[in-house]
Amino acid sequence: MKSIDEVNTYLLAEVAKIKSLPVESVTLESHILYDLYFDSVDLIDLLTSIEYDLNVVIGDDELENFTTLASVSQAILQCGK
């Protein structure tokens, strides 16, 4: 299992790549909808990348808890247990 720091670094880089943003402009406190303007396609891209790259499965019930990138990071860590 990856550490919290590894998950956070991965998540920030992946979100920056999906949204074509500089990594420095994305933080764990960034809100997925209001700050990063994620739409359903962006969210599917992120989930697919997370599941493939980090070898975890995130259940549909976890999606409603996704607000900030920190909440996504916590969900990843919970799924890895």
N, C-alpha and C positions, 0 to 999 in steps of 0.2 A: 504494500500500500504506500502511496505517496504521502509525503508530509504536507502539512497545511501550506507551507511556503512554496513547495513545488506546485501544488494545485493552484494556488493564487497566481503564481507567475504564469503558469500555463493558461489560466482563464483570462487574465488581462491581455496576454498576447493573442489569444484566439479571438477574443471580442474585437480587439483593435484590427485584426486581419479581416474579420467578417464585415465590419463597418468602415473599413479603409480609413482608420484614424491612427494618429501617432500613439504609440503605447503610453506615452507620458500623459496623454489626455484622458486615459481611462483609469478609474480607481475602483477599489472594492466598494466604495460608497455610491458609485454611479448607479442610478436607477435604470432598470432595463427599458422601461417604456418612456419615462419622462426625460432622462438625460441622454440615453443612447438611441432612442427612437426605434427600438426593435419592433419588427412586424412578425407575423407568424412564420414567414420563410426564414428570417434571421434566427428565430428561436429554434426551428427545426434544424438549421445548419449547425447551430451551437450544440444542440443535444446530440446530433449525430457525431460531431467531432469529439465531444466529451466521451460518449460511449465507446467509440472506436479507439481513440488515443489513450484513454485512461482505463479502458476495460472495466467499466461499471455500467449498470443498467439503472436508469432513473425512471421510476414509475410515474404514471400519469397523475397520481395523487400528489406527487411532489411539485408538479409544475405550478400549481396555484400558490405555492409558498415562495416562488421566485419573484422577488421585488428588486433587490440590489444584487450586485455581483457577489457580495459577501454571503447572501442567502444561497446563491447557486453553489458557492464553494462549500458551504456547510452541508448541502444536500449531497454533493459529490463524496465528501468524507463519510457521511452516514451510509451511503450506498456501498462504500468499500469495506464496511465492517462485516 
